[in-house]
Amino acid sequence: MFTSTGSSGLYKAPLSKSLLLVPSALSLLLALLLPHCQKLFVYDLHAVKNDFQIWRLICGRIICLDLKDTFCSSLLIYNFRIFERRYGSRKFASFLLGSWVLSALFDFLLIEAMQYFFGITAASNLPSGFLAPVFALFVPFYCSIPRVQVAQILGPLSITNKTLIYILGLQLFTSGSYIWIVAISGLMSGLCYDSKMFQVHQVLCIPSWMAKFFSWTLEPIFSSSEPTSEARIGMGATLDIQRQQRMELLDRQLMFSQFAQGRRQRQQQGGMINWNRLFPPLRQRQNINYQGGRQSEPAAPPPLEVSEEQVARLMEMGFSRGDALEALRASNNDLNVATNFLLQH
């Protein structure tokens, strides 16, 4: 959907796919067919505190009872699937579990703080659903996904590859009266887990045996096939524009395939790859001179200088310096394209 999220689809993101399908289907089922059962999934903190209905902490924080919240949170989970591709399903599930548990504690603290310091008694029912971990994912999204400008409007204001996701999060933030409590607790839990505060990432994590069990049982059900690399050609475009789009598509396909081949060779050989040899520009290939029926190769261009700032930004995202240098040289110093290369391979 957006350029910061890599390729389309849910390839290598079975947990994200399950979070999209199962809670959304249950929300629709409760709203349309079983409205009398919705009371079992109300997130009632007073009932948890006064009547010790601990089960409400689980039932009330999994399924959204508001279909608008279901729609917005599903779109955000789809865009945040990038973290499952980067970290793996186990680490991604550990982050969701940790933020889900910590946010329940922060919900209680925020409610008690409002009543103690300001004398404000919040409503007993907070918005239901898997909302706090969704807000928690904004922390790694802000810290690790590079900001690439897409367009500029009204002078200093600019639209980036992350703008629409922030707007969607703001829409979810303003969808209810007390959802801001869930949002703040989610952001606080995401900050604590992402910064490894108090070593919570070691306590609140998915055990390896459990990860293997779910990988063996559920991953085949929710796995997705690898998306095709073909892009749509805009309707109504002129022939020149269509040719240009096809050339860019061929460039992209060539770079993706050779980038994957180069990484496999480097893993087998343990050495650096000459990316100037692996990535000759496609348009230079079309200008090869034929003399006497024999093909003459153009002279190899000098090594491309890579911006150290962009290398540092890729290294902050968790990639090695060698991979960052190779991806930037292969993409002609395009940070967004280089990021997509590294995330998809």
N, C-alpha and C positions, 0 to 999 in steps of 0.2 A: 504493500500500500504506500509506504513512504520509503524514501531512499535510504534512510538510516537503518532499516530493518533487514537488509540483505535481500535474498531472492524471495519470491512469493511462495505461498503455500506453507504447509506445516511439516516439511521434510526435516528429519532429525529433531522433531519437537513433539514426541508422543504425549508428554505430560501436559503441554500447552493445549494439545488437541483434546485431551480428556477433560481439562478444565473448561474448554469451550463447549463441549457437547453435553456432558452429564449435568452440570448445574443449570445450564440454560434449558435443557429438556425438562428437568424437574420443576423449574420456575414456571414454565409454560403449563405443565401438568397441574400444578397447584392453582394457577390463576384461572385456568379454563375448565378443568374437570373436577378438581378437588378443593374448592375454596374453603370448605369447612375444616380442612386439615391445616390451613395456614397458621392457626393459633399455635400449633406445635413447633413452628419455626420462627416464632417471634423472639427477637433478641431483647429480653427483659432482664436488665441488670438488677432491678429491685427483687425480682423473684429469685435470682441467683443468690443475692446477698441475704435476704430475709428468710426465704423458704428453702434455701440450699438446693435449688433446682440446677445442679451443676450441668445437667444434660443440655440446658439451654445455651451454654457456652459453645457447644458443638453444633447443635441443630440450628441455632440462630445465627451462626457465623459461616455458614456454607452456602445456603440457597437464598437468593434475592427474592423478596416478595414483591418488589416494584420492578415491573418489566423495563422501565427506563434505565434503572440501575443495571439490570441484566444486560441490556444492549450496550451501554457504555463500557462496563467492565469487560465484556467479551471482546470489544474492539481493542481495548488496551492490552488485554492478555495476548491477543493475536500479534500486536506490535512488539510486545515484550518477549516474544518467543526467541528473539535474538540471543537472550541470555542463556536459554537452555541449549542453543546450538553452540555457544561459546564455552560454557562451563560444563556441560553435560547434564543429563537428567537428574542424577543424584545430587549434585551440588545445587542445582536450581530448586529441586524439591526441598532440600535442607534450608535454603533461604526462605522459601514460602512457609515452611513449618515454623522456623524460628520467628519470623515476623508475625505469623498468625498467633503464636503463643504470647510473645511479648506485647503485642497490641492489645490483647485481652487485659493484661495487667495495666497497661497505660489507660485503657478505657475507665477502669475503676479509679485510678489515681486522678484523672481529669475530672470525673464526676464529683469525687470527694473534694478536690481542690476548689471547684466552682462553688460548692456549698459552704466550704469552710471560710474561704477568703472573701467571697462576694455575696454570700447568702442566696445564691441562685440555685434553685432545685431544678435540675434538668428532667426532661421527660423520662419516664421509666423505660420506654421502648426506644432503642437506638435502631438505625437502619440495619436490616438483616442482609446477610450475604457475605461472599468472599471478597470484601471490599478493602479491608486493611492491608492485606498482602499486595493488592494491586497498587495502592498508594505507596507502599514500601518500595516497590520496584522503580519508582521515580528517582530514588536516591542513586542507584547505580546507573540509571539512564542519564541523569544529569552529570554524573562524575566521569563516566567512561565512554559515552558515545560522542564522537566529535561533532561539532556544530559547523555545518556547511551552509553558506548562504545560497538561497535559491533565487530570491528576487528582493528588490528594494522598493519600498513605497514610502511616500510622505517624508522624503529626506532621510533622516537618520534611522527610521524604522525599516527593518529588514525581515523578510520571511526566510526561515531556515528549514532544513530537513526535519527539525524537531518541533516546529511551531504548532502544527496541527495536533500533535499528540498532547502538547501542553493545553491546547484549547479543549481537547476532549477530556482531559483530566479536570479542567476548570468546570466544564459542564457537569461532570459527576460530582464535583465538590459542592456545587450549588443546587443539587437536585432535591435536597431535603433540608429540614430545619436543623437537625442535629447531626447531619452527616459530617460536619466539620470536626466533630469529636473523633469519629472513626478515622477521618483523614489525617488529623494531627497525630493520633496514636500510631497510625500506619507509617507515617514519615519518621516518627521517633524510633519505632522498632526497626525500620529499614536502615536508619543511620547507625543504630547500635550494632546491628548484625553486620553491616557492610564495613564498619570501622573496627570490627572484632573487639568491641568493648566488653570487658569482663570475661573474655574468652567464651562468649555465648555461642559462637559458631562451632565450638567443640562439644558443647553440652547439647544444644538443640540441633541435631543433625540426623540424617537418615542412616541407620547402620548398613554396612555393606551387604549383610545377608538379606536384609529386607529389600535393598535395591536390586539384588540379583533375583529375588523371588518375583518382584513386580516386573522386572525386565523379561523374565521367562514367561510370565502369565499374561500380563496386560499389554506389554509393548507390541506384540504381534497384532493385537486388536486395534490399537490406536496409531500404529505406524503409517506413514504416508510415503508414497513413491517420490522419487526425485523429480522436481519440476523441469519441464523443458525450457531451453534457453531462448526460445523464439519469442519475439516481441511483436506486438500489433503495429500495423502500419495505419496511420491516421487516415480516416476516410476524407475524401475531398482534397487530398494533397496533390500537388503538381508532380509531374514525372521527375523533375529535378530533386524535389524534396524526398520522393520515394526512393530514388537512387541513393541519396545521401543517407537516409535512414537504413537502407539495406547495407550500405558500406559500413556504417557504424555498428550495425548488428554483427556483420562478419568480423569486424575488428574485435568486438567484445567476445564473440564465440572463440575466436582464435586465441585471445589472451587468456580466457578461462581455461581452455583445454591445455595450453602450453604451460600455464602456471601450475596446474595440477600435475602435469608430467614432470616439470622441473622439481617440484617438491618430492615426488616419489623417487626421482633419481638422487636427490640430495640425501634422502633418508637411507637409500641403499648404499651410496658411496661415501656419505659423511663429509662431503666437500661443498664448496661454494659453486654456484652455477653462473655461467656467463649469460646474463640475461639479455645482453645486447645481441647475442647470437640466437637466443630463444625467441626474442620478440622483435624481429624486423618489422617495421610498419607495413601494413597491408598495401597501402597506396604506393610505397616504394617498390613493392613486388610487381605491381602492374606496369611500372615504367622500366622494366628490365629490357635492355637492348639486345636485340637478336642480330648477330653478325655471322654470316656464313652458315646460317642454320644452327648455330651453337649459342647457348645462353651464357651471357656474362653477368656475374653477380656484381651489384653495386658495392662500393667500398663501405666497410663497417663504420658507423658513426662513432664519434668519441663517447666515452662513458658519460651518462647523464648525471649532473650534479643533483644531489638530493638535499632537500631542506631538512636541517637538523631539528627544526621545530616540529615538522610533521613526523619525523622519526620518533621524537620524544612523545608525541601524542599517541602514536600507535603503541609504543612501549608502555605507556600508562594504561592502555586497554588490556595489557597482558601478553602482547606478542613479543617475540624475541627481536633483537636488533637486526639479525640477519634476515628474518622474514620481512620485517618492516622495510629494510633497504631494497630487497628484491621486489616487493610489491609496489613500492613507489617508483622504482625504475621502470617496472613493467607497465605501469599506468601513467607514465609521463608526469609524475608528481601530482596526480589527482588523488587527494586524500580520501574522497568518498569512494572512488572505484577501488583503491587499494584496500580500504576497510572491507568492502564487500568481498574482494578476493580472499582475504584472510579469514573471514567468517564462514565462507562457503566451502573452504577446502581445509 
